[in-house]
Amino acid sequence: MQVAYYENFAEIKKKIWSMFDNAVKDRSSPFRIPVFICGNQNDLDGRIVVLRKSDQINYLVQYHSDIRSDKIDKLKANNNAAMLFYDKEEKIQVRLKVECIINHENEITKESWSKTQHISRKCYLVDNGPGTESNIPTSGLKPELDNFDYTKKQSEDGYKNFTVIQCKIKSMEWLYLAAKGHRRARFDLENNKDYWLVP
């Protein structure tokens, strides 16, 4: 009798990585926008990020940020973070414990920046960093930038603020909500150990 995928560690991991890979390509995938949580004991903070890369060989996922974002200082003080993914239709939740690497003005950011669309680059053209206080409601952009009235060449100014956060996965916890009975497992990637958990 064939064992259901959700009762086989290897098949579960294959499913998780296929969902990560798909999320990088498919804008409508729920796994494309996980919650990223970082900080320290006194100042935890969460936000939605956009999954930009999935690398099973190196146990890595990554997203883009602005070097002036307050999460950069948090990650410099404590590079351990968590990520939370949920797909309602698949009934799958994945929680990651990660160690973050901040990439700024290096080969990794150059490669990612070259693939970043003209329209997406405007996020990095704001005069003041994300989270800066303002006296008025604002996008932070000059009007011509707000209206996409800028060339690809002009968008290059944003590169100095562009940052790639690589999240090295230390452990994955998977939860599957099934009518026949939920299933839960933890994969310790640092020690190459897999565990079943009570859901």
N, C-alpha and C positions, 0 to 999 in steps of 0.2 A: 504494500500500500504506500502510495506517494505521500510524503509528509508535506503539509501546507508550508508555503514559503515563510510564514511568520512563526514557524517553530524550528527554523534552521538558521543558525547564526550567520553562516556565509551568505545565504539568500537575503537575509535582512540587511546585511551590510551592502550587498549589491544593490538592493532597492534604495537604500539611503543615498548612495553615491549617484545612482541614476537620477534621483530627484534633485540633487544638487546640480548635476551636469545640465539637466533640463532647465532648471531655474536660471542658469546663466544665459541661455538662449531664448527662453520663452518669457516674454514680459508679463504674461497673465498667470504664470505659475505662482501659487501662494508661497512657495519656498524662495522666491526671488527677493522678498522683503522681510528678512528675519528681524527680530528684536536683538539689539546688541547692548549688553549691560556691562558697565565697567565702573571703576572708582575704588574707594577704600571703605573701611569699616564705617566711617562717619559720613561718607558722601557718595553713595551709589547712584548711578544714573543710567537710564535706558533710552534708546531711540531706535527708530526703524532705519536700516541701512539697505543698500541694494547689492545683492550678491553679484560680483563681477567675474569671479574665477573659482573653479572647483578643480582640485588637483589631488586625486586619490593616492598617487604614488608617494607624494610628500605629505599626506594628511593635512592639506591646506585648503582654506577658502579665503577669499579676499574681497575687500570693498574699497571704495574711494572716499577720501575726505579732504578737508581744507586744513592745512598745517596750523591755521589760526584757531581752529575749533577747540573748545575747552576740553573735549575728550582727549586731545593730544597730551595735554599736561597730566591728565588723569592716568593715561597709559604710560607716560614717562615715569610716573611715581609708582605705578603698579601695572605691569604688563599682562596680568592675568585678567581674563574677562569671560563672559558667558554669552552664548547665542541661543535664541529660541526660534524654532521653525514650527509652523503648524499648517497642515493641509486638511481642511474640513471634509472635502470629498473623499480623500484617501483615508481619513480618520487616523492620521499619523502625526505625532508630535516628536520632534527631535530636539534634544538639548545638548549643546556642546560646551565643554570647558576648553578654553583656548589660551594660548600664549601669543601675544601680539607683537609684531615687528612693524615699526613705523618706517616707511620708505619715503624719502623726500629728495628730489633732484638726484636720482641715481638711475641705473639701467632699468630697474623694475618700473619706476615711474615713467621713464621715457617710452618704454614699450606700451604701457597702458594709456598714456596720454596720446600717443599716435593713433590709438584705436577709439579715442573718445570723440564722439560726434560734435560737430560745430555747435549744435543747439545745446548740448550738455555742458559745454565749456563755460557758459555764462555764469554758472554757479561759483566759479573760481575768480570771477572778475569784479566781485564786490570790493568796494574801497576798504571797508572795515570787516573784520572777521565775523563769522557766524556767532550770534549771541551777544554782539555789541549793542549796548543800549542806544536808543534813538528817541528824539523828541517828537517824531511823527511816525505814522505807519509807513513802512518802507520795505522795498525788496532789497535795498542796499545798493542797487545798481543805478548808474546814470540812465536818463530816459532813453537814449539811443540804444543802450545795451538791453534795456528792458524790452524794447520793441524789436529785438534781434537785428538791429541795423548796424551790424559789424561784420567784418570779413573774417575768414579763417585765420588770416595772418594777424589781425588785431586780437583774435582770441588767444594767441600764443602768450599774451601778457599774463594769462591765468596760470600758466605752468608753474610759476614761482610759488603758488599757493597749493598746488595739486599734490596730494599725498595718497599713497596706497598703503592700506593696512592689511598686512598678511596675518591671518589667524591660524596658527599651528595648532591642530586639534590634539588635545591630550586625552580626552575621553568623549564618547558619544553615548547619550541615553535615549533610547527609542521606546515609544509607547504607541501601541496599536489598539484602537477601540473597536472591538468586534462583538457582534451580537452573541456569538457562541462563547464569549469569554475574552476579556482583554489580555494582551500580552505585553510584557515589558522586559527590556534587556539593557545591560550596560556593556560598552566595549571600551576597555582600558587600552588605548593605543600605545601608551608609553611602555606598558609591561606585557603587551600582547595577550591580554586575558579577557575572556568573555564571560558574562554572568547573566543568568535569568534573575529577574526581580518580580516580586509580587506587585501587580499593577496598583 
